[in-house]
Amino acid sequence: MKETFNALYKGLDEARQLFENGRNNGRDGVIHAVECVLKLLEKSDPIRSHGLHAPLVALFDALMNLDDGVVRPILKKAQRPGRGRASAMRESIKGTAAFTVHALRETGLQMRAAQASVARCLQKEGVTAERGRARRIAARTVRGWCEDVAADVSRRGAAAQTYDGLIGDLDLRVITSGHPPKEARKGLLGLLSELKKTRAQKSA
């Protein structure tokens, strides 16, 4: 057992050196590391007889084929039909925007005005729309986000979860009470900017 471990240790150490050397962007080191692990696994009768190492074998072969200019499907970018899913960051912004519209409404601002205010704030923050020629955040964009959050009855989406989380974490009465409506709205839009930046940092 000790000899087996020592052999694996030596092989992985060599693989690390190859990887750090940077040849083929470190691929030689990765190939050597996978090969060392495979050699160890193949010594186990249960693993070999049940083919439990098959995924690693497929990866090893695919990496070796790269040197011949052949890219196996396992290494190709996954193809998804239609438009790709929005990033977690995008969904978080949607939920935060919907929450801010709700909070502005609590100060007495009309729905359309609240949506327009949130849109202008996001424009200043450099947030763009997912679709459209101009990719400019508009009040109707924010309205659509609010509708999406409201329609997510199961609350499985990240946008709805972000919205619910903010509703639970932030006491709007504390934020808005004791302040004139305009001042409260300014504070809420400032909070929107800060929440957007915080989520961007967490997802980086």
N, C-alpha and C positions, 0 to 999 in steps of 0.2 A: 504493500500500500504506500509505504514511504517512497519507494523507488518510482512508483507511478506518479505520485504527487510532485516529486522532484523533476521528473521529466516534463510534466505539464508546466511547472513553474519556469523551467528553463526555456521551454518553447514559447510561453507567453511573454517572457522577458525579451526574447529575440524579436517577437512580433511587435512589442512596444517600441523597440529601437527602430525597426523598419517603418513603423507608423510615424514616429517622430522625425525620421529622416525625410519624410514627405514625398517619397517617390510615388508617382502615379496618384498624387493627392492622398497618400497614406494607404492606398488600396492594398499594396503588397503586405503591409502589416496586418490589415484586417484579414486578408486571405490566409496568412500564416497562422493567425490566432484561431480562426475557424477550423483550420486543418488540425491544429493541435487538440482542440476540444473534440473533434470527430474521432481522432485516433484513440482518445481516451474512452469515448462512448462505445466505440466498436469493440472494445475489450469486454464489454458487458453482454453476456448472452441474452438476457431478457430484452435489453434495449435493441440489440441487433436483430433478434428473431421477430420482434414486434414492429420493427422499422420506426422506432420512436425518434430516431435521429434524422428521419427523412427531410424535415423542413430545413435543417442545417446543411444537409447534402445539396438540396436544391439551391440554397443561397450560395454555397461554395462553388457549385458548377456555374451559376450565373455570373459570379464575380470573375471566375477564370475565363469565361467566354468574352468578357469585356475587352480583353487584350486582343481578341480576334475580330473585334469590331461588331460583335453580336450582342445585342441588348435583349435579354430574356424578359418576358412579361412581368416577372416578379420585381424587376428593377425599373419598370416603366411607370410613369406618372399615372395614377388611377384616373380613369375617365368617368365623369359623372354626367348623366343626361340632364340637359337643360341648364339653368343658371345654378351656379354653385351656392352652397349655403353661406349665409352671411356670417361673418366672423363673430366670435363671442363679444369682441369689442363693439361691433356695430349693434348687436342686439342689446348690449348694456346701454348704449347711447339712446336707443329707442325707448327703453324702459325709463331711463332718467328723464328724457324729454316729456314722456307722457305724464310722469309724476309731477314735473314742473308745471305743466299745463293745469293739472288738477290743483296744485298749490296756488297758482295765480288766480284760479277761479275762486278759491277760498277768500281771496282778498277783495272779491267783488268784480273782477275783470271778466268781460264777456268772453265766451269760448273762442271766437274768431280772433279777437285781440290777443288772447293768451297764446294761441297757436302762432300768430304772427310774431309775437315777442320772442318766443322760444326759437323760431326759425331765424330771426335776426341774430340772436345770441350765438347760435350754432354756426351761422355764416362767418361771424367774427372769429370763431374758434377754428375755422378752416375745415369744418365737416361738410362733406359733399353727399349728394344723393346717389343712390345706387343706379338709377336709371335716368334717362332724359339727356338731351343734347348738352344742355348747359351744366348738368350735374349740380345745380344750385338748390340748396335747401329752401323750400318755400313753405308757406303756411299749410298748403294742401298736403305737403310731404309729412309734416308733423301731425296733421289730422289723420292721415292714413296710419301712422304709427300708433296713435291713440286708439284708433278703431281696432288695430291688430291686437293690442294689449287687452282691450275690453272683450274681444272675441275669443281669446284664449281662456275658455272656461276651466279647462283642466289645469291651467297654470303650469304647463310643462315647458313652455318656451322660456328662454333666457330673458327676453324683454319683460315678460309678465312677472317673472321671479324677481328681476331687478326692481320693478315698480312696487311689488308687494314688500320687498325688503326695505325700501326707502319709506314706504308708508308706515312700516312697523318701527323703523329705527329713528325717524325724525318726527318730532312733535310739532306739527304746524302751528299749534296755538302758541308755543313758545317763540317760534320764528316770527310770526305775524303780529302777535298781540303787543300792544303798547307802541306800535309804530304806525305812522300815517300810511295809507294804502300804497302811495308811490314809493315810499322808502322800503316797505315790505317787499314790493315787487322787485325793486332793484336788488335787494338782498337775495331773493330767490333766484334771480338770473345769475347773480354772482356765484351762488351755490351750485348752479347748473354747470358753470364753467369749471369750478373746482372739482366737482364730481367727475366730470368728463376727463380732466387731466389725471385724476387719481386712478381711474379705471384704465387709462392708457398706460400708465406706469406699471400697473399690476400685470397687464397683458404683455408687456415688453419682454 
